[in-house]
Amino acid sequence: MLSDKSRPVIVATLPVVAEHIGEIAKRFYTHLFGEHPELLDGVFNRGNQVHGHQQQALAGSVASFATTLVETPERVPEQLLRRIAHKHASLGIRPDQYGVVHDNLMWAIVDVLGDAVTPEVAAAWDEVYWLMANALINQERGLYSARGVRPETVWRDWQVIRKVRETADVVTFVVKRTDDRLVKTSLPGQYVTVRMRMPDGKLQPRQYSLTRADDGEHRQFSVKRVRGEGGDPDGEMSALLLDSVEVGDTLTLSLPYGDVVLDDAGRPVVFASAGIGIAPMAGMLSHLVAAESGLPVTLLHADVDDASFPLRRQVVGDVLALKNARMYLWFEKDAQSHEPVDGVFHGLMDPTAVDLPADALYYLCGPLPFMQAVRSSLIDRGVAPHDIQYEVFGPDLWQADLD
C-alpha cells in the first residue's frame, strides 16, 4: 500500500510520467544494456528490443501498477503481478536483478524529466517501484519453491524426438527428457521458455505453450514462424527452431509456468482461440482426454482457412475423443472444413452464433483485439467477467485487464 506521504506526489506526477513513460522506457533499456550487456545473453529477448515490445511492456506495467495504487488502493493488481511473476520464473529471474533494474530505471526517469524530479518525486516513485518489485519477488520465490528449484536451476535439456509440420508456418516439437531428474508435470495451459544460442553466440529466450498433456517423459510445444512486417526483421528464434533444429538435437527448456490453467472442477468449459492461440487450448483439451473427462466442452476457433489451422488434426481428434464436446470454426475465407466439426462460419468469430452452455468457464487466447472483442461479446450476453480467463503474451502481457 502506498504511503500517505507518497500518494499525493504520485497523484500529481502520474500524468506527466505516463505521458513520457515510453521515452523513459526507451532510455532505461539503452542505459541498462550499456551498463549490463550480459542481460541480452539469456534474459531479454533482443527481438522484442528491436520492435520496442519490451519497452511497451515496461511502460504499461509500471503505469498500470501506479494507477491502481492511487485509484483503488485497497486492490493490488494481482492478475498483472501474477502473470509477470510466472513469466519471470520461467526465465530464472533473480531477486538481485531487481536492484539493477531499479538503478537504471530511476536514472532514466531523471534523464527524461530533469528538474521536475525533485527529491520528493524521486522518493515517491522509488516507493512505487519497490512495492511492485517486492510483490513480484515474493511471488517468484513461491513459484520456485513450489517446483523445488532455484532461479539458476529452472533449466534442463530435452532431446527432440519428433518434428511435425502442422501448417506452412507452424511446426510442433516433441521432446523427451535426457536425465533421471524427476519431471513434475505441467498444469494444462502452461508454457515453457525455450533458450537457444544464436549464430552470434548469444542465448535468447522465448515462451511457447505446451500443446499436449505431460506423460512424465515427454513434452510438446508448437512454434509459429514470425515473419517481419513493415521493415521489421523476421523472428530469429522461430527461424532457428524451424530451419535448424532437427530430430536428435538437444533443446534447453525451463520448467512449466503460467497462471492461466484449466479448472476442471465440474463446470462446462468453453475455449475461444484464433490462429496460434489454439496452442494452450490444445494442451487443455489433451489433458481432458487423458483424464477421460465428461465435462461439457465447446471449442470456438477462428483462422484464415482450414489449411492455416494449427494442430488441427490433434485438436479435432481430441474433441471427438471427449464424451461431450462440440467444435465450431470461423474462417476469413473458404468457410468450409474437411473435419467433422459442428459448424463452420465465414468471417470473424461471433460467439452469439452458437448455443453456449450455462454457467461455463471461458478461456481465450489469440491477438489482443480478438480477445477484447470476444470478451465484450460474452459479457454482453451475461457471462460474468470473473468466469473469463485469457492468455496474454509478448508486448501485450501488461494488459492483464482487457477492459
C-alpha positions as CSV (number, residue, x, y, z in Angstrom):
1,M,0.0,0.0,0.0
2,L,1.3,3.4,-0.9
3,S,2.2,5.7,2.0
4,D,0.2,8.8,2.8
5,K,3.4,10.9,2.1
6,S,3.9,9.5,-1.4
7,R,0.3,9.3,-2.5
8,P,-0.3,13.0,-3.3
9,V,3.0,13.1,-5.1
10,I,2.1,10.1,-7.3
11,V,-1.3,11.6,-8.0
12,A,0.3,14.9,-9.1
13,T,3.0,13.4,-11.2
14,L,1.4,10.3,-12.7
15,P,0.0,12.2,-15.7
16,V,3.5,13.6,-16.7
17,V,5.2,10.3,-16.0
18,A,2.6,8.4,-18.1
19,E,3.0,10.9,-20.9
20,H,6.7,10.4,-21.1
21,I,6.9,6.8,-19.9
22,G,7.6,5.5,-23.5
23,E,10.7,7.7,-23.7
24,I,11.6,6.8,-20.1
25,A,11.4,3.1,-21.0
26,K,13.5,3.6,-24.2
27,R,16.2,5.5,-22.3
28,F,16.1,2.9,-19.5
29,Y,16.8,0.0,-21.7
30,T,19.5,1.8,-23.7
31,H,21.2,2.6,-20.4
32,L,20.6,-0.8,-18.8
33,F,22.1,-2.7,-21.7
34,G,25.0,-0.3,-21.9
35,E,25.8,-0.9,-18.2
36,H,24.9,-4.6,-18.3
37,P,25.2,-6.1,-21.8
38,E,25.1,-9.6,-20.2
39,L,21.4,-9.2,-19.8
40,L,21.0,-9.6,-23.5
41,D,22.6,-13.0,-23.2
42,G,19.8,-15.3,-21.9
43,V,17.5,-12.9,-20.1
44,F,16.0,-10.4,-22.5
45,N,14.8,-11.3,-26.0
46,R,16.5,-8.9,-28.3
47,G,13.8,-9.2,-30.9
48,N,11.5,-7.5,-28.5
49,Q,14.1,-4.7,-28.2
50,V,14.2,-4.2,-32.0
51,H,10.5,-3.9,-32.2
52,G,10.2,-1.9,-29.0
53,H,8.0,-4.6,-27.5
54,Q,9.9,-4.8,-24.2
55,Q,9.7,-1.0,-23.7
56,Q,6.0,-1.1,-24.3
57,A,5.6,-3.9,-21.7
58,L,7.6,-2.0,-19.1
59,A,5.7,1.3,-19.8
60,G,2.3,-0.5,-19.5
61,S,3.1,-2.5,-16.3
62,V,4.6,0.5,-14.4
63,A,1.7,2.8,-15.4
64,S,-0.9,0.2,-14.6
65,F,0.6,-0.6,-11.2
66,A,0.9,3.1,-10.2
67,T,-2.6,3.9,-11.4
68,T,-4.0,1.1,-9.3
69,L,-2.2,2.3,-6.2
70,V,-3.8,5.7,-6.4
71,E,-7.2,4.8,-7.8
72,T,-8.0,1.6,-6.0
73,P,-5.5,1.4,-3.1
74,E,-7.5,-1.4,-1.5
75,R,-6.9,-3.7,-4.5
76,V,-3.4,-4.7,-5.6
77,P,-3.4,-5.7,-9.4
78,E,-2.9,-9.3,-8.6
79,Q,-3.6,-10.6,-12.1
80,L,-0.9,-8.3,-13.6
81,L,1.6,-9.3,-10.9
82,R,0.8,-13.0,-11.2
83,R,1.3,-13.1,-14.9
84,I,4.6,-11.2,-14.8
85,A,5.8,-13.4,-11.9
86,H,5.1,-16.6,-13.9
87,K,7.0,-15.2,-16.9
88,H,9.9,-14.2,-14.7
89,A,10.0,-17.6,-13.1
90,S,10.2,-19.2,-16.5
91,L,13.3,-17.1,-17.2
92,G,15.0,-17.7,-13.9
93,I,14.9,-14.1,-12.8
94,R,16.8,-13.5,-9.5
95,P,15.9,-11.0,-6.7
96,D,19.2,-9.1,-7.0
97,Q,18.3,-8.3,-10.6
98,Y,15.5,-6.0,-9.4
99,G,18.2,-3.7,-7.9
100,V,19.9,-3.4,-11.2
101,V,16.5,-2.5,-12.9
102,H,15.8,0.0,-10.1
103,D,19.0,1.9,-10.5
104,N,18.7,2.2,-14.3
105,L,15.0,3.0,-14.2
106,M,15.4,5.8,-11.8
107,W,18.3,7.1,-13.9
108,A,16.1,7.2,-16.9
109,I,13.3,9.0,-15.1
110,V,15.7,11.8,-14.1
111,D,17.2,11.8,-17.5
112,V,13.9,12.4,-19.2
113,L,12.1,14.6,-16.7
114,G,15.1,16.6,-15.5
115,D,14.4,19.2,-12.8
116,A,10.8,18.0,-12.4
117,V,12.2,15.0,-10.4
118,T,12.6,16.6,-7.0
119,P,13.8,14.6,-4.1
120,E,10.2,14.1,-3.0
121,V,9.2,12.9,-6.5
122,A,12.1,10.5,-6.7
123,A,11.3,9.1,-3.3
124,A,7.6,8.6,-4.2
125,W,8.4,6.8,-7.5
126,D,11.1,4.8,-5.7
127,E,8.4,3.6,-3.3
128,V,6.1,2.6,-6.2
129,Y,8.9,0.6,-7.8
130,W,9.8,-1.3,-4.7
131,L,6.2,-2.0,-3.9
132,M,5.8,-3.7,-7.3
133,A,9.3,-5.3,-7.2
134,N,8.9,-6.8,-3.7
135,A,5.4,-8.2,-4.6
136,L,7.0,-9.9,-7.7
137,I,10.0,-11.2,-5.7
138,N,7.7,-12.8,-3.1
139,Q,5.5,-14.4,-5.8
140,E,8.5,-15.7,-7.7
141,R,10.1,-17.1,-4.5
142,G,6.9,-19.1,-4.0
143,L,6.9,-20.3,-7.6
144,Y,10.5,-21.5,-7.4
145,S,9.8,-23.2,-4.0
146,A,6.7,-25.0,-5.4
147,R,8.9,-26.6,-8.1
148,G,11.8,-27.3,-5.7
149,V,14.2,-25.2,-7.7
150,R,16.3,-22.0,-7.6
151,P,16.4,-19.4,-10.4
152,E,19.5,-20.9,-11.9
153,T,18.1,-24.5,-11.9
154,V,14.8,-23.9,-13.7
155,W,16.5,-25.2,-16.9
156,R,17.1,-28.7,-18.2
157,D,17.9,-30.3,-21.5
158,W,15.5,-32.3,-23.6
159,Q,16.1,-34.2,-26.8
160,V,13.9,-33.6,-29.9
161,I,12.3,-36.9,-31.0
162,R,9.7,-35.6,-33.4
163,K,9.3,-32.6,-35.6
164,V,5.8,-32.3,-37.1
165,R,4.8,-29.8,-39.8
166,E,1.4,-28.5,-38.9
167,T,0.9,-25.7,-41.5
168,A,3.2,-23.7,-43.8
169,D,4.3,-21.6,-40.8
170,V,3.8,-23.9,-37.7
171,V,5.9,-26.8,-36.6
172,T,5.3,-29.0,-33.5
173,F,8.3,-30.3,-31.5
174,V,8.1,-33.4,-29.3
175,V,10.9,-33.7,-26.8
176,K,11.9,-36.3,-24.2
177,R,13.9,-35.9,-21.0
178,T,17.6,-36.7,-21.1
179,D,18.3,-37.3,-17.4
180,D,16.8,-39.1,-14.4
181,R,15.7,-35.9,-12.6
182,L,12.0,-36.1,-11.5
183,V,9.7,-34.4,-14.0
184,K,6.8,-32.6,-12.3
185,T,4.0,-32.5,-14.8
186,S,2.8,-29.2,-16.1
187,L,-0.7,-27.8,-15.5
188,P,-2.9,-27.7,-18.5
189,G,-2.5,-24.3,-20.2
190,Q,1.1,-23.6,-19.0
191,Y,4.1,-22.7,-21.1
192,V,7.9,-23.2,-21.1
193,T,10.7,-20.9,-22.1
194,V,13.0,-22.3,-24.8
195,R,16.5,-20.9,-24.6
196,M,18.8,-21.2,-27.6
197,R,22.2,-20.0,-28.6
198,M,22.0,-17.8,-31.7
199,P,24.6,-17.9,-34.5
200,D,26.5,-15.0,-32.9
201,G,26.8,-16.9,-29.6
202,K,24.2,-15.1,-27.6
203,L,21.5,-17.0,-25.7
204,Q,17.9,-16.0,-26.5
205,P,14.7,-17.0,-24.6
206,R,11.1,-17.4,-26.0
207,Q,8.0,-18.7,-24.4
208,Y,5.9,-21.4,-26.0
209,S,2.7,-23.1,-24.8
210,L,2.7,-26.8,-24.1
211,T,0.3,-28.3,-26.6
212,R,-0.1,-31.8,-25.1
213,A,-0.6,-33.2,-21.6
214,D,2.7,-34.4,-20.0
215,D,3.3,-38.1,-19.5
216,G,6.4,-37.8,-17.3
217,E,8.8,-38.5,-20.2
218,H,7.8,-36.1,-23.0
219,R,6.7,-32.5,-23.6
220,Q,5.3,-30.9,-26.8
221,F,5.2,-27.3,-28.0
222,S,4.4,-25.7,-31.3
223,V,6.3,-22.8,-32.9
224,K,4.9,-20.3,-35.5
225,R,7.3,-18.6,-37.8
226,V,7.4,-14.9,-37.1
227,R,7.6,-13.0,-40.4
228,G,8.7,-9.4,-40.2
229,E,6.3,-6.8,-41.3
230,G,6.8,-3.1,-42.2
231,G,10.5,-3.4,-42.4
232,D,10.9,-5.4,-39.1
233,P,13.2,-8.4,-39.2
234,D,11.9,-12.0,-39.0
235,G,11.8,-13.7,-35.6
236,E,15.3,-15.2,-35.1
237,M,14.1,-17.7,-32.5
238,S,11.3,-19.2,-34.6
239,A,13.5,-19.2,-37.7
240,L,16.3,-21.1,-35.9
241,L,13.9,-23.6,-34.4
242,L,12.0,-24.3,-37.7
243,D,15.0,-24.2,-40.0
244,S,17.9,-25.6,-38.0
245,V,16.7,-27.8,-35.2
246,E,16.3,-31.5,-36.2
247,V,15.3,-34.8,-34.6
248,G,18.1,-35.8,-32.2
249,D,19.1,-32.3,-31.3
250,T,19.0,-31.1,-27.7
251,L,16.9,-28.1,-26.6
252,T,17.1,-26.3,-23.2
253,L,13.6,-25.7,-21.7
254,S,12.5,-24.1,-18.4
255,L,10.1,-25.7,-16.0
256,P,6.5,-25.1,-16.9
257,Y,4.9,-21.9,-15.6
258,G,1.8,-19.8,-16.4
259,D,-1.2,-18.7,-14.4
260,V,-4.0,-19.4,-16.9
261,V,-4.7,-23.0,-16.2
262,L,-7.7,-25.3,-16.7
263,D,-10.2,-25.5,-13.8
264,D,-11.8,-28.9,-14.4
265,A,-13.8,-28.8,-11.1
266,G,-17.1,-29.7,-12.8
267,R,-18.4,-26.7,-14.7
268,P,-18.7,-26.7,-18.5
269,V,-15.7,-25.3,-20.4
270,V,-15.6,-23.0,-23.5
271,F,-12.4,-22.4,-25.4
272,A,-12.1,-19.5,-27.8
273,S,-8.9,-19.1,-29.9
274,A,-7.6,-17.5,-33.0
275,G,-4.5,-18.6,-35.0
276,I,-1.7,-19.9,-32.9
277,G,-3.8,-19.1,-29.9
278,I,-5.1,-22.6,-30.2
279,A,-1.8,-23.8,-28.6
280,P,-2.8,-23.6,-24.9
281,M,-6.3,-24.8,-25.8
282,A,-4.7,-27.9,-27.4
283,G,-2.8,-28.6,-24.1
284,M,-6.0,-28.3,-22.1
285,L,-8.0,-30.5,-24.5
286,S,-5.3,-33.1,-24.3
287,H,-5.4,-33.0,-20.5
288,L,-9.2,-33.5,-20.6
289,V,-8.8,-36.5,-22.9
290,A,-6.1,-38.1,-20.7
291,A,-8.4,-37.6,-17.7
292,E,-11.3,-39.2,-19.5
293,S,-13.3,-36.1,-18.7
294,G,-17.0,-36.0,-19.1
295,L,-17.3,-32.2,-18.8
296,P,-19.3,-30.4,-21.5
297,V,-16.7,-28.8,-23.7
298,T,-17.2,-26.2,-26.6
299,L,-14.3,-25.2,-28.8
300,L,-14.5,-22.0,-30.9
301,H,-11.6,-21.3,-33.2
302,A,-11.0,-18.6,-35.8
303,D,-8.4,-18.7,-38.6
304,V,-7.7,-17.8,-42.2
305,D,-8.9,-21.2,-43.6
306,D,-8.8,-24.9,-42.9
307,A,-5.2,-25.2,-44.1
308,S,-4.0,-22.5,-41.7
309,F,-5.5,-24.1,-38.6
310,P,-2.5,-25.2,-36.4
311,L,-2.7,-28.5,-34.6
312,R,-6.0,-29.2,-36.5
313,R,-5.8,-33.0,-36.5
314,Q,-4.8,-33.3,-32.9
315,V,-7.5,-30.9,-31.7
316,V,-10.2,-32.4,-33.8
317,G,-9.2,-35.9,-32.6
318,D,-9.3,-34.8,-29.0
319,V,-12.7,-33.2,-29.4
320,L,-14.0,-36.4,-31.0
321,A,-12.5,-38.5,-28.1
322,L,-14.3,-36.5,-25.5
323,K,-17.7,-37.7,-24.4
324,N,-19.5,-34.3,-24.5
325,A,-17.6,-31.9,-26.8
326,R,-18.5,-29.6,-29.7
327,M,-16.4,-27.6,-32.1
328,Y,-17.2,-24.5,-34.3
329,L,-14.9,-22.7,-36.7
330,W,-14.7,-19.3,-38.3
331,F,-12.7,-18.8,-41.4
332,E,-11.9,-15.5,-43.1
333,K,-12.0,-17.2,-46.5
334,D,-13.3,-20.6,-47.7
335,A,-15.8,-21.2,-44.9
336,Q,-15.6,-25.0,-45.2
337,S,-13.7,-27.7,-43.4
338,H,-13.0,-31.4,-44.2
339,E,-13.1,-32.1,-40.5
340,P,-16.2,-33.5,-38.7
341,V,-17.0,-30.3,-36.8
342,D,-20.3,-29.0,-35.6
343,G,-20.3,-25.8,-37.7
344,V,-18.2,-23.5,-39.9
345,F,-18.9,-19.8,-40.3
346,H,-17.4,-17.1,-42.6
347,G,-15.7,-14.0,-41.2
348,L,-14.6,-13.1,-37.7
349,M,-15.7,-15.1,-34.6
350,D,-19.2,-14.3,-33.3
351,P,-19.9,-16.3,-30.1
352,T,-23.6,-15.3,-30.4
353,A,-23.9,-17.6,-33.5
354,V,-23.8,-20.7,-31.4
355,D,-25.5,-22.0,-28.2
356,L,-23.1,-21.9,-25.3
357,P,-23.7,-23.8,-22.0
358,A,-24.9,-22.0,-19.0
359,D,-22.5,-21.5,-16.1
360,A,-19.5,-22.2,-18.2
361,L,-15.8,-21.2,-17.6
362,Y,-14.2,-19.4,-20.6
363,Y,-10.6,-19.5,-21.8
364,L,-9.4,-17.1,-24.6
365,C,-6.2,-16.9,-26.5
366,G,-5.2,-15.0,-29.6
367,P,-4.3,-11.5,-30.7
368,L,-5.4,-8.8,-28.2
369,P,-8.1,-7.2,-30.4
370,F,-9.6,-10.7,-30.9
371,M,-9.8,-11.3,-27.2
372,Q,-11.2,-7.9,-26.4
373,A,-14.0,-8.4,-29.0
374,V,-14.8,-11.9,-27.8
375,R,-14.7,-11.0,-24.1
376,S,-17.0,-8.0,-24.8
377,S,-19.5,-10.2,-26.7
378,L,-19.5,-12.7,-23.8
379,I,-20.1,-10.1,-21.2
380,D,-22.9,-8.6,-23.3
381,R,-24.6,-11.9,-23.2
382,G,-24.4,-12.1,-19.4
383,V,-21.1,-14.0,-18.8
384,A,-19.5,-12.9,-15.5
385,P,-16.1,-11.3,-16.1
386,H,-14.5,-13.5,-13.4
387,D,-15.5,-16.5,-15.4
388,I,-13.4,-15.4,-18.4
389,Q,-9.6,-16.1,-18.4
390,Y,-7.3,-15.2,-21.1
391,E,-3.6,-15.8,-22.0
392,V,-1.6,-12.7,-23.0
393,F,1.9,-13.0,-24.4
394,G,4.6,-10.7,-25.7
395,P,4.2,-6.9,-25.7
396,D,0.6,-7.2,-24.6
397,L,1.5,-9.0,-21.3
398,W,0.9,-6.0,-19.2
399,Q,-2.7,-5.7,-20.4
400,A,-3.9,-8.2,-18.0
401,D,-7.2,-6.3,-17.7
402,L,-8.9,-6.2,-21.1
403,D,-11.5,-3.6,-20.0
